[in-house]
Amino acid sequence: MTGLWADTREIPQALERTLGAADGFSAVAELLGRPGVRRVVAAGNGASYYVAQALWLASLSGRDGPEVVPVPAGLLAGAAFRWREGDVLLAFSSSGELRDLLEAVDGGAPSPFALVTASPESSLAGLASARALVAIEGQRAVTHTQAFCGGVAAALAIWAEVTRDESLRTAVASLPEVVEGLLAPAAHAAAGLTRDLVRVPAAVAFGSGPAWAGALEAALLLKEVAGVPAEGVETREGATSAMFGLSPGHLVLSLAADDDLLGREAEVTCRARGAFVLRVSGVDAADVRAAAITTFPGIVAVAERIGLDRGLDVDSPDWAESYLRVARSTA
């Protein structure tokens, strides 16, 4: 078993610890829901940015709360973002050492700000006025698995508290059990895939509503783990602009629910271009607002299968050192 899949198998336990402790959740919710807050600027890099996307997409349905705007942390660091009265920063960083967020905080982001992190002793945690903690059972692979799913779960739990959304609160509480039931089917489905996937030159992943955040993470995992250039898009983009470059042999990951008619249309359109279309299960397993978590086991299993068949080290990819040099804070 790879370290990547061992990490993935522990996601239910990590979610249970994260949600059970709810460490700092109320403090973050209080900051986001205080009088005068008009806009929550949710920011991170890579998978953490997709956590922010998942929160934003979830906020578009259910009970009303302040506006959520997902922003890549690099945009905040580059001083290209105009802060407004009533803004509050909600930062996502598993390490708590993301250079772009530290520069943003140093460079005029509103204070106080909130942080969701797996590192309570980190630089950002020391600066944040409120921080929510994500529990990690273990990390054997470079790719974040438990941190990503825990970050989404924490964000949704906090949002349920801000908006007093009992249906979302109930859905989030069920996630450890739901994900546990998705692991074995995901591994079984990936094991049955054809070895033709080894030669996949490029890929597209698409999803509707909150599943779009899952599609963004799917594209990232295909790049990180399988070395496949990939794009993650909303379903209608998958049926239109994203399919322009598809050719026979390309891969399409569909995160469509069973009743998603637009998803089916996008699958047919991409298949007509000669692409191999694979539907990843999980969207229907729980409240769709948690789709970025429930589709995760299936996506990891596919990316791992392709990476292993290509002879790649899925636990310690060759890009890791370059990423850390650019992304982490420096003295």
C-alpha positions, -999 to 999 in steps of 0.1 A, spaced: 0 0 0 13 35 -9 16 62 18 -9 82 -3 -36 56 0 -28 49 37 -33 86 43 -66 85 24 -78 55 44 -74 75 76 -96 104 64 -126 92 83 -107 91 116 -92 125 109 -126 140 101 -140 125 133 -112 140 154 -116 174 136 -153 176 140 -154 161 174 -129 185 189 -143 215 169 -112 233 182 -116 270 176 -147 266 154 -169 288 175 -142 316 177 -139 316 140 -177 316 135 -180 345 159 -155 365 140 -171 358 107 -206 365 120 -200 396 140 -220 428 132 -206 448 104 -190 419 85 -203 422 49 -178 400 31 -157 370 40 -125 369 18 -115 332 19 -80 327 7 -54 299 3 -30 283 -22 -36 251 -42 -57 227 -23 -63 253 4 -77 277 -22 -100 249 -33 -112 247 3 -121 283 0 -139 276 -33 -158 248 -16 -170 272 11 -180 298 -14 -200 273 -34 -217 259 -3 -226 294 7 -247 299 -24 -274 277 -11 -289 271 23 -293 298 49 -281 334 43 -248 347 57 -222 373 47 -210 371 12 -181 347 6 -154 356 -20 -127 330 -27 -94 346 -37 -60 330 -45 -36 340 -17 -11 352 -43 -35 379 -54 -37 392 -18 1 391 -15 6 411 -47 -15 440 -34 -38 437 -64 -68 431 -42 -89 461 -30 -101 455 6 -135 470 15 -151 482 46 -168 452 63 -142 426 49 -128 399 71 -100 375 60 -105 338 64 -72 322 56 -67 285 48 -32 270 52 -24 235 65 11 244 73 3 279 86 35 291 68 22 300 34 43 329 22 15 346 3 -8 348 33 20 360 56 27 388 31 -10 396 28 -13 399 66 19 420 67 7 441 38 -25 455 49 -51 428 51 -78 437 77 -73 427 113 -85 407 131 -85 377 108 -93 340 111 -73 309 101 -81 273 94 -49 252 98 -34 219 109 -5 237 126 -15 255 158 21 266 165 27 281 130 35 317 121 -1 324 108 -16 308 139 4 331 161 -10 361 142 -46 351 138 -72 364 162 -92 332 158 -80 298 145 -98 265 138 -77 234 140 -78 205 115 -67 171 129 -42 150 110 -38 113 118 -6 110 98 9 123 65 31 98 47 28 113 13 36 149 2 1 153 -12 -24 166 13 -54 143 18 -66 145 54 -57 182 55 -78 190 24 -109 170 35 -105 183 71 -102 219 59 -135 216 39 -153 199 68 -141 226 92 -151 253 68 -186 238 64 -190 232 101 -181 269 108 -204 281 81 -233 260 96 -226 278 129 -224 313 113 -257 307 94 -274 285 120 -280 259 92 -290 227 110 -292 207 77 -256 215 69 -246 208 105 -262 174 103 -246 166 69 -211 176 81 -215 154 112 -222 124 90 -191 127 69 -167 104 88 -192 75 83 -200 84 47 -163 86 36 -156 53 54 -182 37 31 -167 52 0 -131 39 4 -134 3 -6 -156 10 -37 -131 37 -48 -102 13 -46 -121 -14 -64 -132 8 -92 -96 21 -98 -82 -14 -98 -105 -23 -127 -94 5 -150 -77 -3 -183 -39 2 -185 -45 25 -215 -47 53 -189 -9 52 -186 -7 70 -219 -32 97 -211 -16 130 -223 -41 154 -207 -73 155 -187 -103 176 -178 -124 172 -146 -158 189 -142 -185 192 -116 -217 211 -109 -223 234 -80 -202 225 -50 -188 195 -70 -169 221 -90 -145 225 -61 -141 187 -62 -132 190 -99 -106 216 -92 -90 193 -66 -93 164 -91 -73 183 -116 -47 191 -90 -44 155 -79 -39 143 -115 -11 168 -118 5 161 -84 2 124 -83 -1 112 -119 19 138 -137 -10 145 -161 -17 181 -172 -53 187 -162 -80 214 -159 -108 215 -134 -140 233 -146 -177 238 -139 -199 214 -158 -211 238 -185 -175 247 -192 -168 210 -195 -194 208 -222 -181 238 -240 -147 255 -238 -129 228 -219 -137 202 -246 -122 222 -274 -88 206 -270 -100 171 -263 -87 143 -285 -89 105 -286 -70 92 -256 -76 122 -233 -92 116 -199 -123 133 -186 -134 129 -149 -170 136 -144 -182 145 -109 -219 143 -120 -247 133 -97 -272 107 -110 -298 133 -116 -274 159 -132 -288 162 -167 -262 189 -176 -235 165 -164 -247 138 -186 -248 162 -216 -212 171 -209 -202 135 -207 -217 128 -241 -201 159 -256 -166 150 -243 -170 113 -253 -179 124 -289 -145 141 -290 -129 107 -285 -120 112 -248 -123 84 -222 -150 96 -198 -149 83 -163 -176 92 -137 -163 94 -102 -188 84 -76 -195 101 -43 -215 132 -52 -248 115 -42 -234 101 -10 -242 131 12 -253 167 10 -239 181 -23 -223 209 -3 -198 183 9 -191 170 -26 -154 180 -25 -150 155 3 -172 127 -8 -157 125 -43 -121 127 -29 -115 89 -24 -125 81 -59 -103 108 -74 -73 98 -53 -77 62 -63 -77 71 -100 -47 95 -98 -28 69 -78 -35 42 -103 -23 63 -132 8 74 -113 18 39 -103 12 25 -138 36 52 -151 62 42 -126 60 75 -106 67 79 -69 32 89 -58 43 96 -22 72 118 -29 69 134 -64 98 152 -80 81 186 -78 80 187 -40 112 206 -33 104 232 -59 70 238 -45 82 242 -9 109 266 -20 83 289 -36 53 284 -13 66 284 22 77 314 42 114 323 43 135 342 67 
